[in-house]
Amino acid sequence: MNDMIKPTIPMRSWLFAPGDSEKKMTKAFEGEADIVIFDLEDSVVESGKAAARAAIAEFLAARSEEERARLWVRVNPLDGEWTAQDLAAIMPARPGGIMLPKSRGRHDVEELDRLLTAQEMANDIPTGSTPVIALVTETAAAMFTTGDYGGAPRLAAMTWGAEDLADSLGATTNKDFEGNFAFTYKLARSLCLLGAVAAEAVPVETIDTNFRDLEALRMRAIEVRRQGYRGMLAIHPAQVPVINEAFTPTEAEIAEAREIVALFADNSDAGTIGWRGGMLDRPHLSRAQQLLAQVEG
């Protein structure tokens, strides 16, 4: 990831708000989400896209630079007809970042980079300063390109989509009989995680559509964080506090990580160290350092 555009804000919770509703955009903005994504894609019908662009631009323009850093916009996919119009309308108002849906591979991020560069130059915005999160598994073909994003310009984060993928496959559901993601969608989650880490981007878990079952959301968020994810998309403000808590290291985890780092610092020549009845090696040190980096920078 280009350090020039690496966001310095937290990326635990990413809350969608439809761009055609000022009320919902305001509620999302005033809430606890680390990043708010004003949507121009799925939640806005074709006849309402022009009005939604104008509403988002007006909302952004009324906020300070610091406030706009957490206000991102999901534009329409590049295989359609509206992406350029979306960017022309919203970029003068300087959104904090852009979500690219239905990304087919690195070439789509590169094309978005070209479009963004033109808009930044036209609006006196520092070139390359607008970060991007790519939605990378929303079509069957896109599943095969998740590992190709290394070095993609502006790429700050990657996430995946289960709903559009099911539609792409002609599936009747993306769940098994127990209500969990079926194998193909678990594979999409794994490919996104692997691709994001390989690209040095933040891996972000997809939405949970059942926004009323917050306990199930909490368990899922904790599970994917244990796997390596660093944040999660949300579709309802009630999900945000649960996600923020789940993706924030606990005091016990932080204390343990500091203890491990200190042990290796005191035994710099050791490859392995006995600890609490077990054995630590260098991967344990690396994981401890990564956890501390999340909370200490």
Secondary structure, 3 states (H helix, E strand, C coil): CCHHHCCCCCCCEEEEEECCCHHHHHHHHCCCCCEEEEECCCCCCHHHHHHHHHHHHHHHHCCCHHHHCCEEEECCCCCCCCHHHHHHHHHHHCCCEEEECCCCCHHHHHHHHHHHHHHHHHCCCCCCCCCEEEECCCCCHHHHHCCCCCCCCCEEEEECCCHHHHHHHCCCCCECCCCCECHHHHHHHHHHHHHHHHCCCEEEECCCCCCCCHHHHHHHHHHHHHHCCCEEEECCCCHHHHHHHHCCCCHHHHHHHHHHHHHHHHCCCCCEEEECCEEEEHHHHHHHHHHHHHHHC
